[in-house]
Amino acid sequence: MKDVFAQLQKQIDSVGHEMDRRKIAFDVTSVDDINSHAPSGPGIYWVETTMPKDKLASAISALTGRKRETRKKKPDGVGFIEQNGDVFYVVYSGTEDNIRKRLRQHLFNEGSSTIVKLGCVITQAPFSDFKWRIAFFEIESYEIRYALEAWWRLKIGWPAFCRR
């Protein structure tokens, strides 16, 4: 059985790297960008920005009225994704049945206040003072999406705003 798991791990690594190379990315400045480019089907998504983590947490807290925490404890794998200078970095990643709807929740604070989300409104200051980009990879299978999301966080890096 040990050989079967080793073989499976090798396959997940291969598919994960291929997914990371083939994910589709686009800049976001409005809801129309999400509606035009993000699929309404299932997959994995990544939210990238040039906004520093501390400013982002503070701005989300001010907008939502709730303190926005980041993960403090170092996760397994390669660790946290950190911003290097003022370049894009991944602040959030996830998997969802409707990528478009989920991205609107994260970047335009749509949906109920009880939904766990990033909680930005990137068309308003201070969020609008920075650049935003989305990447996604469409995957139908629930099990494969979650396996590859976990692989990505362990092998590529853990976004600070992803708590679990």
N, C-alpha and C positions, 0 to 999 in steps of 0.2 A: 504493500500500500504506500510505503514511503516513496517509491519510484513514481507512482501515479501522481502524488502531490507535487513532487519535484518537476514532473513534466507539465502539470497544470500551471505551476508558478512560472515556468519558462514561457508558456503560451500567454499567460496574462501579461507578463513583462513585454512580450513582443507586440501584442495588441495594444497595450497601453502606450507604448512609444509611438506606434503608428497613429493612434488616436490623437496624441499630442501634436504630431506633425501635421495631421490633416484637419484639425479643428478650424472652423471658419470664424474669422474675427471681423468686426466692424466698429467704427467710431459711433458714439451715441451723443446727441445733443438734444434730442426731443423724443417724445412718445412715437412720433411718426417713424423715426429711425428703427425703433423696436418693432413696430407694426410692419414695416417694409422688409426687414432683414431677418428677424427671428422667427423660427418656425412655431406653429401652434401645436406641434407634436412633441413626443418625449425625447429626452436626451440629457446630456450633462452640459452645464454652462459655467462660465467663469466671468466675474466682474472685475475689471481692471480700472485703475485710476492713477492720476499723478498726485492726488490729494494725500498729504501725509497722514499716517494712521492716527496721531493724536488730534489733529484738526478734524478728521473725519468723525472720530468718536464724539468729540465735543459738539460738532454740528448736528449729528444725529440726535444726541441727547437734547439739544436745544429745540430741535424740530418736534420730536416726539414727546418730550416731557418725561422721558425715562432714561436713566443712565445707561448708556450703551457700553457694555463690557466687551473686552477682547479676551481671547483665551490667554491665560497666564502660564499654565503649566506646559512645558515643552512636550509636544506630542511624540509618539513613536515615529521612526523613520528619519528623514533628513532634517526635520524641524520646521520652523516657521519660514514663511516667505517674507523677506524684508525689502523695503524700498531702498534702492541704490541711487542716491541723489534725488533728482526730481523726475525720474523716468516712470513709466507705467509699471505697476506691480499688481498682482492678483490679491484683492482684499476679501473676496468671497467666491465660493464655488458650491455647486450643488447639483442635484438631479431632480427632474420634475416631469410629469406627464404632459404639461403644456409650458414649454420654455418661454414663449412670448408673455403669457400671463404672469409667470413667476418673475421675469425680469422687470415688468411694469411694477410689481409689488416692491421689488428691491430699489429700483432707481427713481420711481415716481410715487412711492409710498401708497400705492393703491391697495384696496382691500381692507379688511377689518384690522383694527389696532391690536387684536389678539393674535394675529398671524405673525410667526417669527420671520423677520425679514431684516434686510440691511436698514431700510427706512430712510432713504435719501429722497430729495427732490432736486435732481441735478440741473433743473432749469432755474433754480433759485440760488442766490448767494448764501453761504460761501461755496456751496458745491459747484456752482457754475463758473467759479474762478479757476477750475481745474479741468483737465481732460478726462473723458470716460470712454471706455472701450469694452465690448462684449466679445466673448468667444463661445462657441458651442459646437457640440458634436451630437448628431442625432443617433439615438439608440432606442429601439423598440423595447427590448427585453429589460424588465425591471431588475432581475437578478444581475445581469451583465452590467447595467448602469451603475448599480451600487458597488459591485466588485471593482469596476474601473474608477469610480470616484474615490474609493478607498485606496486603490493602487496609486492614483495621481497624488493624493495628499501624502502618502508615505514616501513615494519615490521622487516627486518633483518639489513638493513643499506644502505646508499647511497654511492657508490664509488665516490671518489673525482674527477676523470677524466670524470664523466658523468655530463655534463653541464645542460641538460634539466630534 
